[in-house]
């Protein structure tokens, strides 16, 4: 499930295998998506709430403008979580994600649950508690 490689928005390499054996929330977003912009603070709050117990990874795609992706992260307060640059759409394709805002919640054994936003912090937390922990 988590066998993928990519690059963070800062250009450094990222290997999905580093997430193996941990609960993970993959959040697929696009910088021009109003729904995604509204969800950003909720994702940031959930990431803060779970701390090191759950890995949060944003997947920025469906756009070619890296600067817009960086502005989105700054505007939404989501700089505290890993943000991947998926301008090529490779990760969206790998995970069979067809729209934003989408979530893939992965438990430590590799089982997964998908959800489509908008999700507020309470709903996201409920899904994490049910499907990842």
C-alpha positions in Angstrom: 0.0 0.0 0.0 2.7 2.5 1.0 5.2 1.5 -1.6 5.7 4.8 -3.4 8.3 7.4 -3.8 7.9 11.1 -4.3 9.3 14.5 -3.5 8.2 16.9 -0.8 7.3 20.5 -1.8 10.7 21.5 -0.6 12.3 19.2 -3.2 13.6 16.5 -0.8 13.0 12.9 -1.5 10.2 11.0 0.3 9.8 7.2 0.5 6.4 5.9 1.4 8.0 2.8 3.0 9.1 5.1 5.8 5.4 5.0 6.9 5.1 1.2 7.0 3.7 -0.1 10.3 2.2 3.2 11.3 -1.3 4.7 11.1 -1.3 7.1 8.1 -3.7 9.8 6.7 -3.0 10.7 3.1 -4.9 13.9 2.2 -5.1 14.6 -1.6 -5.7 18.2 -2.3 -5.3 20.9 -5.0 -4.4 24.5 -4.4 -7.3 25.9 -6.3 -9.9 23.7 -4.5 -12.2 25.8 -2.2 -13.2 22.6 -0.3 -9.6 21.8 0.3 -8.8 25.3 1.5 -11.7 25.1 4.0 -10.4 21.7 5.2 -6.8 22.6 5.7 -7.2 24.0 9.3 -9.1 20.9 10.3 -6.4 18.6 8.9 -3.7 20.7 10.8 -5.7 20.4 14.0 -6.1 16.6 13.6 -2.4 16.3 12.9 -1.6 18.2 16.1 -4.1 16.2 18.1 -2.7 12.8 17.1 1.0 14.0 17.2 3.4 11.1 16.6 0.6 8.5 16.9 -0.6 9.1 13.3 1.5 10.2 10.2 -0.3 12.9 8.1 0.8 13.4 4.5 -0.6 15.9 2.1 -0.5 15.1 -1.6 -0.6 18.3 -3.7 -1.8 17.6 -7.2 -4.1 18.5 -10.1 -2.1 21.6 -10.7 1.3 22.5 -12.3 2.0 25.6 -10.2 4.3 24.7 -7.4 4.2 28.3 -6.0 0.4 28.0 -5.7 0.9 24.7 -3.7 3.3 26.4 -1.4 0.9 29.4 -0.9 -1.9 26.9 -0.1 0.2 25.3 2.6 1.0 28.6 4.2 -2.6 29.9 3.9 -4.1 26.8 5.4 -1.6 26.3 8.3 -0.6 22.8 7.1 3.1 23.3 7.0 3.5 21.1 10.0 2.7 17.9 8.0 4.6 16.4 5.2 3.4 17.8 1.9 4.2 16.0 -1.3 4.5 17.6 -4.8 2.4 15.5 -7.2 2.3 17.9 -10.1 2.7 14.8 -12.4 -0.3 13.1 -10.9 1.7 9.9 -10.3 0.5 9.5 -6.7 -3.1 10.3 -7.5 -2.9 7.6 -10.1 -1.0 5.1 -7.8 -3.7 5.4 -5.1 -6.6 5.6 -7.7 -7.7 9.0 -6.5 -9.9 10.8 -9.0 -10.8 14.0 -7.2 -9.8 16.3 -4.4 -10.4 16.5 -1.5 -9.9 12.8 -0.8 -8.5 10.9 2.1 -6.9 7.5 2.4 -6.6 6.3 6.0 -4.2 3.4 6.4 -3.9 1.3 9.5 -0.6 -0.2 10.7 -1.4 -3.6 9.0 -1.9 -1.9 5.6 -5.7 -2.0 5.5 -7.2 1.2 4.2 -10.4 3.3 4.1 -11.1 6.0 1.7 -13.2 9.1 2.2 -14.1 12.2 0.2 -14.3 15.6 1.8 -15.3 18.0 3.0 -14.5 16.6 6.4 -14.3 18.7 9.5 -11.9 17.9 12.3 -14.5 15.9 14.3 -15.4 13.7 11.3 -11.8 13.2 10.3 -10.9 12.2 13.9 -13.8 9.8 14.0 -12.6 8.1 10.8 -9.0 7.9 12.1 -10.2 6.4 15.4 -12.3 3.9 13.6 -10.0 2.9 10.7 -6.4 3.7 11.7 -6.0 3.1 15.4 
